[in-house]
Every structure is written in C-alpha cells, then in structure tokens.
Amino acid sequence: MRRRSWLVLSCVLIAAPAFAQEPHRWPLHLALGASITADGADLATSAYAFGRGGFREANPVLRPFQDRPIPFAIAKMGSAAGMSYLLVRLYAKHPRWALALAITNTALKSYIAVRNQAVSEGRRR
C-alpha cells in the first residue's frame, strides 16, 4: 500500500504544475487521458486476441501489421498520438467540438476493447 501512496503522490506532484498553469484546460486533459487509456486498452486486447489465435484485425490500415507486434503497437499508438495532437489543436478554437470528438473516440475504442476481449475468449465471433 505504501508504494501506491508514493505513486499517487508522484502523479499529483507532476500534474499539479500543469494544472496550475492552465486550469481552464482540465476538461481537455481529462478527455485526453481517457482517450489514450481507451486506445491502450484496444491495443492490449488486440494483442491478447492475436496471441490466442483466430483473430483478424478489422482495421484495414493496421491489418498488415497484425503479425508483427512492435510495428503494430507503434502504428496503433501512433494513431492515438495523432488523435491527441488533433484534439489539442482543435480545443484552442473549438473546445466543445474537441471534447465531443474525444468522448466519441473514447467510447468507440472502449467498445472495441470490450469486443476484442469477448472475441478472444470465444464468447462472440
């Protein structure tokens, strides 16, 4: 439990200066965190499903990388980084559109991660 306390304290201390500099952008930071987390869950469940076999990537852009884990992870999280960059740029002029896009991306990637997990466990095809 002590390690977790230090981890939480470290995260707060690291995040506090960023929040203090731009307190009006906390919705963007929250949306970005959720979006990146959902993209990471999608990556993890896809990799798990590939490892179990019988699973094919549905995204035609990423399909050529499905048999090579490192390029697949780079491509998948590279697209997540690109989405984050787009959201930051969009938030400057259209904050509501940026938040709506981030929420939509988070919901979609969360659904995909849950579906990947269900498919890899054989509950759904």
DSSP file with accessible surface (Angstrom, degrees, kcal/mol):
  #  RESIDUE AA STRUCTURE BP1 BP2  ACC     N-H-->O    O-->H-N    N-H-->O    O-->H-N    TCO  KAPPA ALPHA  PHI   PSI    X-CA   Y-CA   Z-CA
    1    1 A M     >        0   0  169      0, 0.0     4,-1.7     0, 0.0     5,-0.1   0.000 360.0 360.0 360.0 -31.1    0.0    0.0    0.0
    2    2 A R  H  >  +     0   0  189      1,-0.2     4,-1.9     2,-0.2     5,-0.2   0.892 360.0  52.9 -65.4 -38.5    2.9    2.3    0.7
    3    3 A R  H  > S+     0   0  221      1,-0.2     4,-2.2     2,-0.2    -1,-0.2   0.888 107.1  52.7 -63.9 -40.4    4.2    2.1   -2.9
    4    4 A R  H  > S+     0   0  174      1,-0.2     4,-2.8     2,-0.2     5,-0.2   0.885 106.0  54.0 -62.6 -39.3    0.7    3.1   -4.2
    5    5 A S  H  X S+     0   0   69     -4,-1.7     4,-2.6     1,-0.2    -1,-0.2   0.917 110.1  46.6 -61.2 -43.3    0.7    6.1   -2.0
    6    6 A W  H  X S+     0   0  144     -4,-1.9     4,-2.6     2,-0.2    -1,-0.2   0.884 111.5  52.0 -66.6 -37.0    4.0    7.3   -3.4
    7    7 A L  H  X S+     0   0  112     -4,-2.2     4,-2.4     2,-0.2    -2,-0.2   0.941 112.0  45.2 -64.3 -45.7    2.8    6.6   -6.9
    8    8 A V  H  X S+     0   0   93     -4,-2.8     4,-2.4     2,-0.2    -2,-0.2   0.933 113.8  49.6 -64.1 -44.8   -0.3    8.7   -6.4
    9    9 A L  H  X S+     0   0   79     -4,-2.6     4,-2.7    -5,-0.2    -2,-0.2   0.918 110.4  51.0 -61.4 -41.1    1.6   11.5   -4.7
   10   10 A S  H  X S+     0   0   53     -4,-2.6     4,-2.3     1,-0.2     5,-0.2   0.920 109.9  49.6 -62.6 -43.3    4.1   11.5   -7.6
   11   11 A C  H  X S+     0   0   72     -4,-2.4     4,-2.5     1,-0.2    -1,-0.2   0.908 112.0  48.1 -62.8 -42.0    1.4   11.7  -10.1
   12   12 A V  H  X S+     0   0   84     -4,-2.4     4,-2.4     1,-0.2    -2,-0.2   0.928 112.3  48.6 -64.5 -43.6   -0.3   14.6   -8.3
   13   13 A L  H  < S+     0   0  109     -4,-2.7    -2,-0.2     1,-0.2    -1,-0.2   0.858 114.5  45.7 -67.1 -34.2    3.0   16.5   -7.9
   14   14 A I  H  X S+     0   0  136     -4,-2.3     4,-0.6    -5,-0.2    -1,-0.2   0.898 118.3  42.0 -73.2 -40.5    3.8   16.0  -11.6
   15   15 A A  H  X S+     0   0   57     -4,-2.5     4,-2.2    -5,-0.2     5,-0.2   0.788  98.6  75.6 -79.1 -25.4    0.3   17.0  -12.7
   16   16 A A  H  X S+     0   0   49     -4,-2.4     4,-2.8     1,-0.2     5,-0.2   0.903  92.9  49.7 -58.8 -45.4   -0.1   20.0  -10.3
   17   17 A P  H  > S+     0   0   66      0, 0.0     4,-1.9     0, 0.0    -1,-0.2   0.915 111.2  50.3 -62.4 -37.6    2.2   22.4  -12.2
   18   18 A A  H  X S+     0   0   43     -4,-0.6     4,-1.7     1,-0.2    -2,-0.2   0.922 113.1  46.1 -65.6 -39.8    0.4   21.7  -15.5
   19   19 A F  H  < S+     0   0  105     -4,-2.2    -1,-0.2     1,-0.2     6,-0.2   0.905 110.7  53.1 -68.8 -38.0   -2.9   22.3  -13.9
   20   20 A A  H  < S+     0   0   78     -4,-2.8    -1,-0.2    -5,-0.2    -2,-0.2   0.848 109.9  48.2 -67.0 -32.6   -1.8   25.5  -12.2
   21   21 A Q  H  < S+     0   0  153     -4,-1.9    -1,-0.2     1,-0.2    -2,-0.2   0.864 130.2  17.7 -74.8 -36.8   -0.5   26.9  -15.4
   22   22 A E    ><  +     0   0   68     -4,-1.7     3,-1.6    -5,-0.2    -1,-0.2  -0.546  66.1 160.2-136.1  70.8   -3.7   26.2  -17.4
   23   23 A P  G >  S+     0   0   64      0, 0.0     3,-1.1     0, 0.0    -1,-0.1   0.781  74.3  63.3 -67.4 -22.0   -6.6   25.5  -15.0
   24   24 A H  G 3  S+     0   0  128      1,-0.2     4,-0.2     2,-0.1    -5,-0.1   0.603  95.9  60.4 -77.6  -7.8   -9.2   26.2  -17.7
   25   25 A R  G <>  +     0   0   44     -3,-1.6     4,-2.1     1,-0.2     3,-0.5   0.280  66.7 109.3-102.6  12.5   -7.9   23.2  -19.8
   26   26 A W  H <> S+     0   0  141     -3,-1.1     4,-2.5     1,-0.2     5,-0.2   0.863  74.9  57.2 -60.7 -33.8   -8.7   20.5  -17.3
   27   27 A P  H  > S+     0   0   32      0, 0.0     4,-2.5     0, 0.0    -1,-0.2   0.919 107.7  48.8 -62.2 -37.2  -11.5   19.1  -19.4
   28   28 A L  H  > S+     0   0    1     -3,-0.5     4,-2.9     2,-0.2     5,-0.2   0.930 111.0  49.1 -64.6 -44.9   -9.1   18.6  -22.3
   29   29 A H  H  X S+     0   0   71     -4,-2.1     4,-2.3     2,-0.2    -1,-0.2   0.910 112.6  47.9 -62.8 -40.9   -6.6   16.9  -20.1
   30   30 A L  H  X S+     0   0  117     -4,-2.5     4,-2.3     2,-0.2    -1,-0.2   0.931 113.3  47.8 -64.4 -44.3   -9.2   14.6  -18.7
   31   31 A A  H  X S+     0   0   14     -4,-2.5     4,-2.5    -5,-0.2    -2,-0.2   0.896 111.6  50.3 -65.0 -40.3  -10.5   13.8  -22.1
   32   32 A L  H  X S+     0   0   29     -4,-2.9     4,-2.7     2,-0.2     5,-0.3   0.916 110.1  50.4 -64.0 -42.7   -7.0   13.1  -23.5
   33   33 A G  H  X S+     0   0   36     -4,-2.3     4,-2.2    -5,-0.2    -2,-0.2   0.923 112.8  45.8 -61.4 -43.8   -6.2   10.8  -20.6
   34   34 A A  H  X S+     0   0   43     -4,-2.3     4,-2.4     2,-0.2    -1,-0.2   0.909 113.3  50.1 -65.9 -41.1   -9.4    8.8  -21.2
   35   35 A S  H  X S+     0   0    0     -4,-2.5     4,-2.3     2,-0.2    -2,-0.2   0.933 112.4  45.5 -65.2 -45.6   -8.8    8.7  -24.9
   36   36 A I  H  X S+     0   0   62     -4,-2.7     4,-2.5     2,-0.2    -1,-0.2   0.900 112.3  52.6 -65.6 -38.7   -5.2    7.4  -24.6
   37   37 A T  H  X S+     0   0  100     -4,-2.2     4,-2.3    -5,-0.3    -2,-0.2   0.925 109.7  48.2 -62.8 -43.6   -6.3    4.9  -22.0
   38   38 A A  H  X S+     0   0    6     -4,-2.4     4,-2.3     2,-0.2    -2,-0.2   0.901 111.0  50.7 -64.7 -39.0   -9.0    3.5  -24.3
   39   39 A D  H  X S+     0   0    1     -4,-2.3     4,-2.3     2,-0.2    -2,-0.2   0.898 110.3  50.2 -64.7 -39.1   -6.5    3.3  -27.1
   40   40 A G  H  X S+     0   0   28     -4,-2.5     4,-2.7     2,-0.2    -2,-0.2   0.888 109.4  50.6 -65.5 -38.6   -4.1    1.4  -24.9
   41   41 A A  H  X S+     0   0   40     -4,-2.3     4,-2.7     2,-0.2     5,-0.3   0.895 109.2  51.7 -65.4 -38.9   -6.9   -1.0  -23.9
   42   42 A D  H  X S+     0   0    3     -4,-2.3     4,-2.3     2,-0.2    -2,-0.2   0.933 111.4  47.3 -61.6 -44.9   -7.7   -1.5  -27.5
   43   43 A L  H  X S+     0   0   32     -4,-2.3     4,-2.6     2,-0.2    -2,-0.2   0.941 113.3  48.1 -61.1 -47.3   -4.0   -2.3  -28.2
   44   44 A A  H  X S+     0   0   59     -4,-2.7     4,-2.3     1,-0.2    -2,-0.2   0.919 114.1  44.7 -63.7 -44.4   -3.7   -4.7  -25.2
   45   45 A T  H  X S+     0   0   20     -4,-2.7     4,-2.3     2,-0.2    -1,-0.2   0.861 112.9  51.9 -71.2 -32.9   -6.9   -6.6  -26.1
   46   46 A S  H  X S+     0   0    1     -4,-2.3     4,-2.6    -5,-0.3    -2,-0.2   0.940 111.0  47.4 -65.0 -46.1   -6.0   -6.8  -29.7
   47   47 A A  H  X S+     0   0   51     -4,-2.6     4,-2.1     2,-0.2    -2,-0.2   0.906 112.0  50.6 -62.0 -39.7   -2.5   -8.2  -28.9
   48   48 A Y  H  X S+     0   0  102     -4,-2.3     4,-1.5    -5,-0.2    -1,-0.2   0.927 111.0  48.5 -63.2 -44.3   -4.1  -10.7  -26.5
   49   49 A A  H  X S+     0   0    1     -4,-2.3     4,-1.0     1,-0.2    -2,-0.2   0.895 109.7  52.0 -65.1 -39.6   -6.5  -11.8  -29.1
   50   50 A F  H >< S+     0   0   41     -4,-2.6     3,-0.5     1,-0.2    -1,-0.2   0.902 107.5  53.8 -61.3 -40.9   -3.7  -12.2  -31.7
   51   51 A G  H 3< S+     0   0   71     -4,-2.1    -1,-0.2     1,-0.2    -2,-0.2   0.827 106.6  50.9 -64.3 -31.5   -1.8  -14.3  -29.2
   52   52 A R  H 3< S-     0   0  140     -4,-1.5    -1,-0.2    -5,-0.1    -2,-0.2   0.681 110.4-133.6 -79.8 -17.9   -4.8  -16.7  -28.7
   53   53 A G  S << S+     0   0   45     -4,-1.0    -1,-0.1    -3,-0.5    -2,-0.1   0.101  76.0  73.7  86.4 159.3   -5.1  -17.1  -32.5
   54   54 A G  S    S+     0   0   68      1,-0.2     2,-0.4    -4,-0.1    -4,-0.1   0.684  72.3 118.4  75.0  18.2   -8.0  -17.0  -34.9
   55   55 A F        -     0   0   30     -6,-0.2     2,-0.4    -5,-0.2    -1,-0.2  -0.936  43.9-164.8-120.9 139.4   -8.4  -13.2  -34.7
   56   56 A R        -     0   0  156     -2,-0.4     2,-0.2    -3,-0.1     7,-0.1  -0.981  28.3-111.7-126.3 135.7   -8.0  -10.8  -37.5
   57   57 A E        -     0   0   13     -2,-0.4     6,-0.1     6,-0.2     9,-0.1  -0.447  20.8-155.7 -63.8 129.9   -7.6   -7.0  -37.3
   58   58 A A  S    S+     0   0   80     -2,-0.2    -1,-0.1     4,-0.1     5,-0.0   0.783  71.8  87.4 -80.2 -27.0  -10.7   -5.3  -38.6
   59   59 A N     >  -     0   0   64      1,-0.2     4,-1.6     2,-0.0     3,-0.5  -0.616  68.1-154.2 -76.9 116.4   -8.9   -2.0  -39.4
   60   60 A P  T  4 S+     0   0   90      0, 0.0    -1,-0.2     0, 0.0    -3,-0.0   0.789  92.5  56.9 -65.5 -23.7   -7.5   -2.4  -43.0
   61   61 A V  T  4 S+     0   0  107      1,-0.2     4,-0.1     2,-0.1    -2,-0.0   0.887 115.6  35.6 -71.8 -37.1   -4.8    0.1  -42.3
   62   62 A L  T >4 S+     0   0   11     -3,-0.5     3,-1.6     1,-0.2     4,-0.4   0.615  93.6  90.2 -92.0 -13.5   -3.4   -1.9  -39.4
   63   63 A R  G >< S+     0   0   82     -4,-1.6     3,-1.6     1,-0.3     4,-0.3   0.863  80.1  58.8 -55.6 -39.8   -4.1   -5.4  -40.7
   64   64 A P  G 3  S+     0   0   89      0, 0.0     3,-0.3     0, 0.0    -1,-0.3   0.770 107.6  49.2 -63.1 -18.9   -0.7   -5.7  -42.4
   65   65 A F  G X  S+     0   0   61     -3,-1.6     3,-1.9     1,-0.2     7,-0.4   0.461  79.3  99.2 -95.7  -2.7    1.0   -5.2  -39.0
   66   66 A Q  T <  S+     0   0   36     -3,-1.6    -1,-0.2    -4,-0.4    -3,-0.1   0.777  83.6  48.9 -64.0 -24.5   -1.0   -7.7  -37.1
   67   67 A D  T 3  S+     0   0  141     -3,-0.3    -1,-0.3    -4,-0.3    -2,-0.1   0.461 104.9  64.6 -91.5  -1.2    1.6  -10.4  -37.2
   68   68 A R    <>  -     0   0  127     -3,-1.9     4,-2.1     1,-0.1     5,-0.2  -0.920  68.9-164.9-123.3 102.8    4.4   -8.1  -36.1
   69   69 A P  H  > S+     0   0  100      0, 0.0     4,-2.6     0, 0.0     5,-0.2   0.874  81.7  48.7 -60.2 -44.1    3.8   -6.9  -32.6
   70   70 A I  H  > S+     0   0  122      2,-0.2     4,-2.6     1,-0.2     5,-0.2   0.965 114.9  42.5 -67.8 -51.4    6.2   -3.9  -32.4
   71   71 A P  H  > S+     0   0   49      0, 0.0     4,-2.7     0, 0.0     5,-0.2   0.891 114.5  54.2 -61.5 -33.5    5.2   -2.2  -35.7
   72   72 A F  H  X S+     0   0    5     -4,-2.1     4,-2.8    -7,-0.4     5,-0.2   0.943 110.3  45.1 -63.3 -46.1    1.5   -2.9  -34.8
   73   73 A A  H  X S+     0   0   32     -4,-2.6     4,-2.7     2,-0.2     5,-0.3   0.905 113.5  50.3 -64.8 -40.3    1.9   -1.2  -31.4
   74   74 A I  H  X S+     0   0  116     -4,-2.6     4,-2.0    -5,-0.2    -2,-0.2   0.933 113.8  45.0 -64.0 -44.2    3.8    1.7  -32.9
   75   75 A A  H  X S+     0   0   29     -4,-2.7     4,-1.9    -5,-0.2    -2,-0.2   0.927 115.7  46.6 -65.9 -43.4    1.1    2.2  -35.6
   76   76 A K  H  X S+     0   0    5     -4,-2.8     4,-1.3    -5,-0.2    -2,-0.2   0.940 119.2  38.2 -67.3 -47.3   -1.8    1.8  -33.2
   77   77 A M  H  X S+     0   0   58     -4,-2.7     4,-2.4    -5,-0.2    -1,-0.2   0.771 110.7  61.4 -78.8 -22.1   -0.4    4.2  -30.5
   78   78 A G  H  X S+     0   0   42     -4,-2.0     4,-2.4    -5,-0.3    -1,-0.2   0.903 104.2  49.2 -65.0 -39.4    0.9    6.5  -33.2
   79   79 A S  H  X S+     0   0   58     -4,-1.9     4,-2.2     2,-0.2    -2,-0.2   0.877 109.7  52.4 -67.0 -33.1   -2.7    7.0  -34.4
   80   80 A A  H  X S+     0   0    1     -4,-1.3     4,-2.3     2,-0.2    -2,-0.2   0.909 109.2  49.1 -67.1 -40.0   -3.6    7.7  -30.7
   81   81 A A  H  X S+     0   0   59     -4,-2.4     4,-2.5     2,-0.2    -2,-0.2   0.907 110.0  51.7 -65.4 -39.7   -0.9   10.3  -30.5
   82   82 A G  H  X S+     0   0   40     -4,-2.4     4,-2.4     2,-0.2    -2,-0.2   0.905 109.1  50.0 -62.6 -40.5   -2.1   11.8  -33.8
   83   83 A M  H  X S+     0   0   44     -4,-2.2     4,-2.6     2,-0.2    -2,-0.2   0.911 109.8  51.3 -64.2 -40.4   -5.6   12.0  -32.4
   84   84 A S  H  X S+     0   0   20     -4,-2.3     4,-2.4     2,-0.2    -2,-0.2   0.918 109.6  49.4 -63.3 -42.8   -4.3   13.7  -29.2
   85   85 A Y  H  X S+     0   0  151     -4,-2.5     4,-2.4     1,-0.2     5,-0.2   0.927 111.1  50.2 -61.0 -44.6   -2.5   16.3  -31.3
   86   86 A L  H  X S+     0   0   87     -4,-2.4     4,-2.7     1,-0.2    -2,-0.2   0.915 110.4  50.0 -60.0 -42.6   -5.6   16.9  -33.3
   87   87 A L  H  X S+     0   0    0     -4,-2.6     4,-2.4     2,-0.2    -1,-0.2   0.900 110.0  49.7 -65.1 -41.4   -7.7   17.3  -30.1
   88   88 A V  H  X S+     0   0   51     -4,-2.4     4,-1.0     2,-0.2    -1,-0.2   0.930 114.4  44.8 -63.3 -44.4   -5.2   19.8  -28.6
   89   89 A R  H  X S+     0   0  157     -4,-2.4     4,-0.6     1,-0.2     3,-0.4   0.902 115.2  47.5 -65.8 -41.4   -5.2   21.9  -31.7
   90   90 A L  H >X S+     0   0   49     -4,-2.7     4,-3.2     1,-0.2     3,-0.8   0.858 102.8  63.6 -68.9 -34.0   -8.9   21.8  -32.1
   91   91 A Y  H 3< S+     0   0   27     -4,-2.4    -1,-0.2     1,-0.2    -2,-0.2   0.813  91.9  65.6 -62.4 -30.1   -9.5   22.7  -28.4
   92   92 A A  H 3< S+     0   0   76     -4,-1.0    -1,-0.2    -3,-0.4    -2,-0.2   0.878 121.4  15.7 -61.4 -37.5   -7.9   26.1  -28.9
   93   93 A K  H << S+     0   0  171     -3,-0.8    -2,-0.2    -4,-0.6    -1,-0.2   0.735 139.7  27.3-108.3 -30.3  -10.6   27.3  -31.3
   94   94 A H     X  +     0   0  100     -4,-3.2     4,-2.3    -5,-0.1     5,-0.2  -0.615  61.3 168.9-135.3  74.9  -13.5   24.8  -30.8
   95   95 A P  H  > S+     0   0   56      0, 0.0     4,-2.4     0, 0.0     5,-0.2   0.872  78.7  51.8 -61.0 -37.1  -13.4   23.4  -27.3
   96   96 A R  H  > S+     0   0  219      1,-0.2     4,-2.4     2,-0.2     5,-0.2   0.908 110.7  47.8 -67.1 -40.2  -16.9   21.8  -27.4
   97   97 A W  H  > S+     0   0  186      2,-0.2     4,-2.5     1,-0.2    -1,-0.2   0.898 111.8  50.9 -64.9 -40.7  -16.1   20.0  -30.7
   98   98 A A  H  X S+     0   0    1     -4,-2.3     4,-2.4    -8,-0.2    -2,-0.2   0.927 112.1  45.8 -63.6 -44.2  -12.8   18.8  -29.3
   99   99 A L  H  X S+     0   0   43     -4,-2.4     4,-2.6     2,-0.2     5,-0.2   0.902 112.5  51.1 -66.6 -39.7  -14.4   17.4  -26.2
  100  100 A A  H  X S+     0   0   48     -4,-2.4     4,-2.4    -5,-0.2    -2,-0.2   0.920 111.8  47.6 -63.2 -41.7  -17.2   15.8  -28.2
  101  101 A L  H  X S+     0   0   60     -4,-2.5     4,-2.7     2,-0.2    -2,-0.2   0.911 112.1  49.8 -65.5 -40.7  -14.6   14.1  -30.5
  102  102 A A  H  X S+     0   0    1     -4,-2.4     4,-2.6     2,-0.2    -2,-0.2   0.919 112.0  47.5 -65.2 -41.9  -12.6   12.9  -27.5
  103  103 A I  H  X S+     0   0  115     -4,-2.6     4,-2.7     2,-0.2     5,-0.2   0.920 112.9  49.1 -65.8 -41.9  -15.7   11.4  -25.8
  104  104 A T  H  X S+     0   0   90     -4,-2.4     4,-2.6    -5,-0.2    -2,-0.2   0.936 112.4  47.7 -62.9 -45.3  -16.7    9.7  -29.1
  105  105 A N  H  X S+     0   0   14     -4,-2.7     4,-2.8     1,-0.2     5,-0.3   0.917 112.5  49.8 -62.0 -42.3  -13.2    8.3  -29.6
  106  106 A T  H  X S+     0   0   28     -4,-2.6     4,-2.3     2,-0.2    -2,-0.2   0.926 112.4  46.6 -63.4 -45.2  -13.1    7.1  -26.0
  107  107 A A  H  X S+     0   0   60     -4,-2.7     4,-2.4     2,-0.2    -2,-0.2   0.927 114.5  47.3 -64.0 -43.4  -16.5    5.4  -26.3
  108  108 A L  H  X S+     0   0   92     -4,-2.6     4,-2.5    -5,-0.2    -2,-0.2   0.940 114.3  45.2 -64.1 -48.3  -15.6    3.8  -29.6
  109  109 A K  H  X S+     0   0   34     -4,-2.8     4,-2.4     1,-0.2    -1,-0.2   0.861 112.0  53.0 -67.3 -32.9  -12.2    2.5  -28.5
  110  110 A S  H  X S+     0   0   52     -4,-2.3     4,-2.4    -5,-0.3    -1,-0.2   0.926 109.8  48.3 -65.8 -43.6  -13.7    1.2  -25.2
  111  111 A Y  H  X S+     0   0  133     -4,-2.4     4,-2.6     1,-0.2    -2,-0.2   0.929 111.8  49.9 -60.5 -43.5  -16.4   -0.7  -27.1
  112  112 A I  H  X S+     0   0   49     -4,-2.5     4,-2.9     1,-0.2    -2,-0.2   0.911 109.9  50.6 -63.4 -41.3  -13.7   -2.2  -29.4
  113  113 A A  H  X S+     0   0    9     -4,-2.4     4,-2.1     2,-0.2    -1,-0.2   0.925 112.0  46.8 -64.1 -42.4  -11.6   -3.2  -26.4
  114  114 A V  H  X S+     0   0   94     -4,-2.4     4,-2.3     1,-0.2    -2,-0.2   0.918 114.0  48.0 -65.4 -42.3  -14.5   -5.0  -24.8
  115  115 A R  H  X S+     0   0   84     -4,-2.6     4,-2.8    -5,-0.2     5,-0.2   0.908 109.2  53.6 -65.5 -41.3  -15.5   -6.7  -28.0
  116  116 A N  H  X S+     0   0   12     -4,-2.9     4,-2.6     1,-0.2    -1,-0.2   0.919 110.0  48.2 -57.4 -44.0  -11.9   -7.8  -28.6
  117  117 A Q  H  X S+     0   0   54     -4,-2.1     4,-1.5     2,-0.2    -2,-0.2   0.921 111.7  49.0 -65.1 -41.9  -11.8   -9.4  -25.2
  118  118 A A  H  <>S+     0   0    1     -4,-2.3     5,-2.2     1,-0.2     6,-0.8   0.917 113.0  47.6 -64.2 -42.3  -15.1  -11.1  -25.8
  119  119 A V  H ><5S+     0   0   11     -4,-2.8     3,-1.6     1,-0.2    -2,-0.2   0.920 109.6  52.5 -64.9 -43.0  -14.0  -12.5  -29.2
  120  120 A S  H 3<5S+     0   0   12     -4,-2.6    -1,-0.2     1,-0.3    -2,-0.2   0.808 109.2  50.2 -66.8 -25.6  -10.6  -13.7  -27.8
  121  121 A E  T 3<5S-     0   0   85     -4,-1.5    -1,-0.3    -5,-0.2    -2,-0.2   0.413 117.0-115.0 -90.2   0.5  -12.4  -15.6  -25.0
  122  122 A G  T < 5S+     0   0   51     -3,-1.6    -3,-0.2     2,-0.2    -2,-0.1   0.608  83.1 119.2  81.3  12.6  -14.7  -17.2  -27.6
  123  123 A R  S   <S+     0   0  164     -5,-2.2     2,-0.3     1,-0.2    -4,-0.2   0.740  80.8  18.3 -81.0 -24.3  -17.9  -15.6  -26.4
  124  124 A R              0   0  112     -6,-0.8    -2,-0.2    -9,-0.1    -1,-0.2  -0.999 360.0 360.0-146.5 145.8  -18.6  -13.8  -29.6
  125  125 A R              0   0  202     -2,-0.3    -6,-0.0    -3,-0.1    -5,-0.0  -0.849 360.0 360.0-120.3 360.0  -17.5  -14.1  -33.2
